[in-house]
Amino acid sequence: MSRASRVDARPHLAAVAAVATMAGQPDALFGALDAALGAVLGHRLFTLMRYHADSGDSERIYTTHPAQYPVGGRKPLNPTAWTDRVLRAQQPYLGRTLADVREVFFDHALIASLGCGSVLNLPVVWDGRPLGTINLLHEEGWYDESDAPIGLLFAALAIPGFHETARTS
């Protein structure tokens, strides 16, 4: 898929919303988000991270690469420009180049080894509180500003799944 072949998001948004009503949650919803965002925005690596405000940790609740990024993996989130933007200001983060990725993520070498050199982090927010992030990574130069508004629509549909993981953990 290239940028020119991006598809209409509406049927994919509808598909994710329909899956949210089915049994097998939150896995069904997370899988639908993976497929829909893969079709609409594209990704080589897709993860969902739940934010634990009490500890300041972030916990992986879904991944397309379980060997490199296992579900349940946790990492502390240090105060950075990224945490200020994504978790405090609740705005997407766009990193267009491998240099941008390197500046923000300690695991940039692993990210690069997966063929990823750009990132779009989308905050998942409920009632003014960050629940976590949707993380899309692809080849360098893949994402641009026009991707964030569409991604945020999908992030809103992710809210029930993030609530469910918090409830059952």
C-alpha positions as CSV (number, residue, x, y, z in Angstrom):
1,M,0.0,0.0,0.0
2,S,1.3,3.5,-0.8
3,R,0.0,6.8,0.4
4,A,-1.8,7.3,-2.8
5,S,-3.8,4.1,-2.3
6,R,-5.4,5.1,1.1
7,V,-9.0,4.2,1.3
8,D,-12.2,5.8,2.6
9,A,-12.2,5.5,6.4
10,R,-16.0,5.4,6.9
11,P,-16.6,1.7,6.2
12,H,-13.7,0.8,8.4
13,L,-14.9,3.0,11.2
14,A,-18.4,1.3,10.9
15,A,-16.7,-2.2,11.0
16,V,-14.8,-1.4,14.2
17,A,-18.0,0.0,15.8
18,A,-19.9,-3.1,14.8
19,V,-17.3,-5.4,16.3
20,A,-17.4,-3.5,19.6
21,T,-20.9,-4.9,20.1
22,M,-19.8,-8.5,19.7
23,A,-18.6,-11.1,22.3
24,G,-14.9,-11.7,22.8
25,Q,-13.9,-8.3,24.0
26,P,-11.5,-6.6,24.1
27,D,-9.6,-8.8,21.7
28,A,-12.2,-8.6,19.0
29,L,-12.1,-4.8,19.1
30,F,-8.3,-4.6,19.2
31,G,-8.1,-6.9,16.2
32,A,-10.7,-4.8,14.3
33,L,-8.7,-1.7,15.1
34,D,-5.5,-3.3,13.8
35,A,-7.2,-4.4,10.5
36,A,-9.0,-1.1,10.0
37,L,-6.0,1.2,10.7
38,G,-3.9,-1.1,8.6
39,A,-6.3,-0.6,5.7
40,V,-6.8,3.2,6.2
41,L,-3.5,4.5,7.4
42,G,-1.2,1.5,7.1
43,H,1.3,0.2,9.6
44,R,4.2,-2.3,9.8
45,L,4.0,-2.3,13.6
46,F,0.8,-1.7,15.6
47,T,0.6,-1.6,19.4
48,L,-1.9,-0.4,22.0
49,M,-0.4,0.8,25.3
50,R,-2.5,1.4,28.4
51,Y,-1.3,4.2,30.6
52,H,-1.2,3.7,34.4
53,A,-1.4,7.2,35.8
54,D,-0.7,6.0,39.4
55,S,2.7,4.5,38.5
56,G,3.5,6.5,35.3
57,D,4.0,3.2,33.5
58,S,2.7,2.2,30.1
59,E,1.6,-1.4,29.5
60,R,1.2,-3.1,26.1
61,I,-2.3,-4.6,25.7
62,Y,-2.1,-5.5,22.0
63,T,0.7,-5.9,19.4
64,T,1.3,-7.2,15.9
65,H,4.8,-8.3,16.9
66,P,4.5,-10.3,20.1
67,A,8.1,-11.7,19.8
68,Q,9.6,-8.2,19.9
69,Y,6.9,-6.4,21.8
70,P,5.0,-8.9,24.0
71,V,1.6,-8.1,25.5
72,G,1.9,-7.3,29.2
73,G,5.3,-5.6,28.7
74,R,5.6,-2.4,30.7
75,K,7.8,0.6,30.6
76,P,8.2,3.7,32.7
77,L,7.3,6.9,31.0
78,N,9.8,9.6,31.9
79,P,8.7,13.2,31.6
80,T,9.6,14.2,28.0
81,A,8.2,16.4,25.3
82,W,6.4,13.2,24.0
83,T,4.6,12.6,27.3
84,D,3.8,16.3,27.6
85,R,2.2,16.2,24.1
86,V,0.5,12.9,24.0
87,L,-0.5,12.2,27.6
88,R,-0.8,15.7,29.1
89,A,-1.9,17.8,26.2
90,Q,-3.7,14.7,24.6
91,Q,-2.5,15.5,21.1
92,P,-1.1,13.1,18.5
93,Y,2.6,12.8,18.0
94,L,3.9,12.5,14.5
95,G,7.5,11.4,13.9
96,R,8.3,11.4,10.2
97,T,11.8,10.2,10.1
98,L,14.1,7.7,11.9
99,A,15.8,10.6,13.5
100,D,12.4,11.6,15.0
101,V,11.9,8.1,16.2
102,R,15.4,8.0,17.7
103,E,14.9,11.2,19.5
104,V,11.8,9.9,21.3
105,F,12.0,6.1,21.7
106,F,14.8,4.2,23.6
107,D,14.1,1.1,21.5
108,H,14.7,3.0,18.2
109,A,17.2,0.3,17.0
110,L,14.5,-2.4,17.3
111,I,12.0,-0.2,15.6
112,A,14.4,0.4,12.7
113,S,15.1,-3.3,12.4
114,L,11.4,-3.9,11.7
115,G,11.6,-1.5,8.8
116,C,10.0,1.4,10.7
117,G,11.2,4.9,10.5
118,S,8.0,6.9,11.1
119,V,5.4,6.9,13.9
120,L,1.9,8.2,14.7
121,N,1.0,8.0,18.3
122,L,-2.7,8.7,19.0
123,P,-3.9,9.4,22.6
124,V,-7.0,7.4,23.8
125,V,-8.8,9.8,26.1
126,W,-11.9,9.5,28.2
127,D,-13.4,12.1,30.5
128,G,-10.3,14.3,30.1
129,R,-8.0,11.4,31.3
130,P,-5.5,9.6,29.1
131,L,-6.2,5.9,29.0
132,G,-3.3,5.1,26.7
133,T,-2.1,5.3,23.1
134,I,-2.6,3.7,19.7
135,N,0.8,3.4,18.1
136,L,1.3,3.1,14.3
137,L,4.8,2.7,12.9
138,H,5.7,2.4,9.2
139,E,8.5,3.2,6.8
140,E,10.2,6.6,7.0
141,G,8.1,9.4,5.7
142,W,4.8,7.4,5.7
143,Y,2.6,9.5,8.0
144,D,1.7,13.2,7.8
145,E,-0.6,15.7,9.6
146,S,-3.6,14.5,7.6
147,D,-3.5,11.1,9.3
148,A,-4.0,12.3,12.8
149,P,-7.7,13.4,12.6
150,I,-8.7,10.1,11.0
151,G,-6.6,8.2,13.6
152,L,-8.3,10.1,16.4
153,L,-11.7,8.8,15.3
154,F,-10.4,5.3,15.6
155,A,-8.9,6.2,19.0
156,A,-12.4,7.2,20.2
157,L,-13.7,3.7,19.2
158,A,-10.9,2.1,21.2
159,I,-12.1,3.6,24.5
160,P,-14.3,0.6,25.6
161,G,-11.4,-1.8,25.0
162,F,-9.1,0.3,27.2
163,H,-11.7,0.4,29.9
164,E,-12.2,-3.4,29.7
165,T,-8.4,-4.0,30.1
166,A,-8.4,-1.7,33.2
167,R,-11.4,-3.5,34.7
168,T,-10.0,-7.0,34.3
169,S,-6.4,-6.3,35.3
